[in-house]
Amino acid sequence: MTLTGGVDIGSTTAKCVLVEDGRVVGKSLAPVGVDIVRDADHAFDEALLDAHRGREEVAFIVGTGYGRFKIRFGQLVVTEISCHARGASHLFPGTRLVLDIGGQDTKVIRVSERGEVEDFAMNDKCAAGTGRFLDVCANALGFDVAEIGPVSLTARRPVKVTSTCTVFAESEVTSHLSRGKEPPDILAGLHASIASRSLSLMQRVGVVPEVTFTGGVSRNEGMVRALAQRVGLPVNVSPLSQFIGALGAALLGQERAAGAGA
């Protein structure tokens, strides 16, 4: 059996997944700080502890994400686009479209039956509609970002949020609150706004089933429901959704290790 690792250094979190013959045996997740080299090492060590394995047992390591070139112990770097496509297809073989909403950007990837990238589109010019966007708006309402998904599901009269800029959206949220709008209704409006923005990006590559939602924002159940309603299709979400980039990297590592041993 071959043990491989995938390390995904994103804009806000560092993830590592260890895979053995297609099965996840260890993983880790931690915030990214100012020292990306150290964060990558720490993520790898924590995943090894989770798997009860040593570094010498890992046959191949693939780095991905914004900080992939800072992963000095890896043998290969691959774009997060390819890794998300591979990881999503592994967990949901019928995946044809991947929506990844991370801390600072949004990516849409059209995927082939073999889990290969056919087309993609990105919104990386600003933080609108990303994890950072939700974090700022949650704070304006007095919530932790982890709370807002369940709270939004209790909305009775969702309000319309029209601002696409994070700064202006924060002001709009505060304005709604001062006019007596209920926080759940404001949050439901925020999620609907992000879902609409995501759909526009998806339409650039073609909206096709199955849709798999990845990244940190996919953990938000209010966002998942808003997206499914706006897109009009079921949306796949895995318990490993935040790790899919690292998972895809580890799976690509398995292929490389198998090729080297052939």
C-alpha positions as CSV (number, residue, x, y, z in Angstrom):
1,M,0.0,0.0,0.0
2,T,1.2,3.5,-0.9
3,L,0.9,6.5,1.4
4,T,0.9,9.9,-0.3
5,G,0.2,13.4,0.9
6,G,-1.5,16.6,-0.4
7,V,-0.8,20.0,1.2
8,D,-3.1,22.8,0.3
9,I,-2.0,26.3,1.4
10,G,-4.9,28.6,0.8
11,S,-5.4,32.3,1.6
12,T,-6.7,31.7,5.1
13,T,-6.2,28.0,6.0
14,A,-3.6,25.3,5.5
15,K,-4.9,21.8,4.9
16,C,-3.2,18.4,4.6
17,V,-4.6,15.1,3.6
18,L,-2.8,11.7,3.7
19,V,-4.2,9.0,1.4
20,E,-3.5,5.3,1.3
21,D,-4.8,3.5,-1.8
22,G,-7.6,6.0,-2.3
23,R,-8.6,6.2,1.4
24,V,-8.1,9.2,3.6
25,V,-6.1,8.1,6.7
26,G,-5.1,11.4,8.1
27,K,-5.9,15.1,7.8
28,S,-5.3,18.5,9.4
29,L,-6.5,22.1,9.1
30,A,-5.1,25.3,10.7
31,P,-5.1,29.0,10.0
32,V,-2.4,30.5,7.7
33,G,-0.2,33.0,9.4
34,V,2.8,35.1,8.2
35,D,5.2,32.2,7.9
36,I,3.8,30.0,5.1
37,V,6.8,27.6,5.1
38,R,6.2,26.9,8.8
39,D,2.4,26.6,8.3
40,A,3.0,24.0,5.6
41,D,5.3,21.9,7.8
42,H,2.9,22.1,10.7
43,A,-0.1,21.0,8.6
44,F,1.9,18.0,7.3
45,D,3.1,17.1,10.8
46,E,-0.4,17.3,12.2
47,A,-1.8,15.1,9.5
48,L,0.9,12.5,10.2
49,L,0.0,12.6,13.9
50,D,-3.7,12.1,12.9
51,A,-2.7,9.1,10.8
52,H,-0.1,7.7,13.3
53,R,2.5,7.7,10.6
54,G,6.0,9.0,10.1
55,R,7.4,11.2,7.4
56,E,9.6,8.4,6.0
57,E,6.4,6.4,5.2
58,V,5.1,9.0,2.8
59,A,6.0,8.0,-0.8
60,F,5.0,11.2,-2.6
61,I,3.8,14.7,-1.6
62,V,2.0,17.2,-3.8
63,G,1.5,20.9,-3.0
64,T,-1.3,23.1,-4.1
65,G,-3.1,26.4,-3.3
66,Y,-1.8,29.9,-3.2
67,G,1.2,28.9,-1.1
68,R,2.1,25.8,-3.0
69,F,5.6,27.1,-3.9
70,K,6.4,27.4,-0.2
71,I,5.9,23.7,0.4
72,R,9.6,22.8,0.4
73,F,9.2,19.2,1.3
74,G,6.9,18.3,-1.7
75,Q,8.0,16.7,-4.9
76,L,5.4,18.3,-7.1
77,V,3.2,21.4,-7.3
78,V,-0.2,21.4,-9.0
79,T,-2.8,24.2,-9.4
80,E,-5.8,24.2,-7.0
81,I,-8.1,24.0,-10.1
82,S,-6.8,20.5,-11.1
83,C,-6.7,19.4,-7.5
84,H,-10.3,20.4,-6.7
85,A,-11.5,18.7,-9.9
86,R,-9.7,15.5,-9.0
87,G,-10.8,15.5,-5.3
88,A,-14.5,16.3,-6.1
89,S,-14.6,13.6,-8.8
90,H,-13.2,11.0,-6.4
91,L,-15.8,11.7,-3.7
92,F,-18.7,12.2,-6.2
93,P,-17.9,10.4,-9.5
94,G,-20.8,12.1,-11.2
95,T,-19.4,15.6,-10.7
96,R,-19.4,17.7,-13.8
97,L,-19.2,21.2,-12.1
98,V,-17.3,22.2,-9.0
99,L,-18.0,25.4,-7.1
100,D,-15.2,26.3,-4.7
101,I,-15.8,29.3,-2.4
102,G,-12.7,29.9,-0.2
103,G,-11.5,32.7,2.0
104,Q,-10.7,35.2,-0.7
105,D,-11.9,33.9,-4.1
106,T,-14.5,31.8,-5.9
107,K,-13.7,29.2,-8.6
108,V,-16.0,27.3,-10.9
109,I,-14.6,24.2,-12.7
110,R,-16.2,22.1,-15.4
111,V,-15.1,18.6,-15.0
112,S,-14.9,15.6,-17.5
113,E,-16.0,12.1,-16.7
114,R,-12.4,11.3,-15.9
115,G,-12.1,14.1,-13.4
116,E,-10.1,16.4,-15.7
117,V,-10.6,20.1,-16.0
118,E,-12.5,21.1,-19.2
119,D,-13.0,24.8,-18.4
120,F,-12.9,27.1,-15.4
121,A,-13.7,30.7,-14.3
122,M,-12.5,32.6,-11.3
123,N,-13.5,35.7,-9.3
124,D,-10.3,36.7,-7.6
125,K,-10.4,40.5,-8.0
126,C,-12.1,41.1,-4.7
127,A,-13.5,39.3,-1.6
128,A,-17.1,39.7,-2.6
129,G,-19.1,36.5,-2.1
130,T,-16.2,34.7,-0.4
131,G,-15.5,33.5,3.2
132,R,-14.1,37.0,4.0
133,F,-17.3,38.6,2.8
134,L,-19.4,36.4,5.1
135,D,-17.0,36.9,8.0
136,V,-17.2,40.7,7.8
137,C,-21.0,40.7,7.5
138,A,-21.4,38.2,10.4
139,N,-19.3,40.4,12.6
140,A,-21.4,43.4,11.7
141,L,-24.4,41.5,13.0
142,G,-22.7,40.3,16.2
143,F,-22.3,36.6,15.1
144,D,-19.4,34.3,14.7
145,V,-19.2,33.2,11.0
146,A,-19.8,29.5,12.1
147,E,-23.2,30.5,13.5
148,I,-24.8,32.3,10.5
149,G,-25.7,29.2,8.4
150,P,-28.2,27.8,11.0
151,V,-29.4,31.3,11.9
152,S,-30.2,32.1,8.3
153,L,-32.4,29.0,8.0
154,T,-34.8,30.5,10.5
155,A,-35.5,33.6,8.3
156,R,-39.2,34.5,7.7
157,R,-38.8,37.5,5.5
158,P,-35.4,37.6,3.8
159,V,-34.3,41.1,2.8
160,K,-32.5,41.9,-0.5
161,V,-28.8,42.6,-0.2
162,T,-27.6,44.4,-3.4
163,S,-24.0,45.4,-2.6
164,T,-21.3,43.4,-4.3
165,C,-18.4,45.1,-2.4
166,T,-17.5,43.7,1.0
167,V,-17.2,47.2,2.5
168,F,-20.5,48.4,1.1
169,A,-22.3,45.2,2.0
170,E,-21.2,45.7,5.6
171,S,-22.8,49.1,5.6
172,E,-25.9,47.8,4.0
173,V,-26.2,45.1,6.7
174,T,-25.8,47.7,9.4
175,S,-28.5,49.8,7.7
176,H,-30.9,47.0,7.6
177,L,-30.3,46.3,11.2
178,S,-30.9,49.9,12.2
179,R,-34.2,49.8,10.4
180,G,-35.4,46.9,12.5
181,K,-34.8,44.0,10.1
182,E,-34.2,40.7,11.9
183,P,-30.7,39.2,11.7
184,P,-31.9,35.9,10.2
185,D,-33.7,37.8,7.4
186,I,-30.5,39.8,6.7
187,L,-28.4,36.7,6.7
188,A,-30.8,34.9,4.4
189,G,-30.5,37.9,2.0
190,L,-26.7,37.7,2.2
191,H,-26.7,34.0,1.3
192,A,-29.1,34.6,-1.6
193,S,-26.9,37.4,-2.9
194,I,-23.8,35.1,-2.9
195,A,-25.8,32.3,-4.5
196,S,-26.8,34.6,-7.3
197,R,-23.2,35.8,-7.8
198,S,-22.0,32.2,-7.8
199,L,-24.6,31.3,-10.4
200,S,-23.4,34.1,-12.7
201,L,-19.9,32.7,-12.5
202,M,-21.1,29.1,-13.1
203,Q,-23.0,30.2,-16.2
204,R,-19.7,31.3,-17.7
205,V,-18.6,27.7,-18.0
206,G,-22.1,26.1,-18.3
207,V,-24.4,24.9,-15.5
208,V,-24.5,21.2,-15.7
209,P,-25.3,18.4,-13.1
210,E,-23.8,17.2,-10.9
211,V,-22.7,20.2,-8.9
212,T,-20.2,19.7,-6.1
213,F,-19.6,22.5,-3.6
214,T,-16.2,22.7,-2.0
215,G,-14.2,25.1,0.2
216,G,-14.7,26.5,3.6
217,V,-18.0,28.2,2.7
218,S,-19.5,24.9,1.8
219,R,-19.7,24.1,5.5
220,N,-22.4,26.8,5.8
221,E,-25.7,25.0,5.6
222,G,-27.6,28.2,4.8
223,M,-25.3,28.8,1.9
224,V,-25.8,25.3,0.6
225,R,-29.6,25.7,0.6
226,A,-29.5,29.1,-1.0
227,L,-27.2,27.8,-3.7
228,A,-29.4,24.7,-4.5
229,Q,-32.5,26.9,-4.7
230,R,-30.8,29.5,-7.0
231,V,-29.2,26.9,-9.3
232,G,-32.2,24.7,-9.3
233,L,-30.1,21.5,-8.9
234,P,-29.0,19.3,-6.0
235,V,-25.6,20.3,-4.6
236,N,-23.1,17.7,-3.4
237,V,-21.4,18.5,-0.1
238,S,-19.0,16.2,1.6
239,P,-17.8,16.2,5.2
240,L,-14.4,16.6,3.6
241,S,-15.5,19.6,1.5
242,Q,-12.9,21.9,3.0
243,F,-10.1,19.3,2.3
244,I,-11.0,18.6,-1.3
245,G,-8.0,20.5,-2.8
246,A,-5.6,18.6,-0.5
247,L,-7.4,15.4,-1.2
248,G,-7.0,15.9,-5.0
249,A,-3.3,16.7,-4.5
250,A,-2.8,13.5,-2.5
251,L,-4.7,11.4,-5.2
252,L,-2.5,12.9,-7.9
253,G,0.5,11.9,-5.7
254,Q,-0.8,8.4,-5.7
255,E,-0.8,8.4,-9.5
256,R,2.7,9.7,-9.7
257,A,3.9,7.2,-7.1
258,A,2.3,4.4,-9.0
259,G,3.9,5.6,-12.2
260,A,7.3,5.8,-10.6
261,G,7.0,2.2,-9.4
262,A,5.8,0.8,-12.7
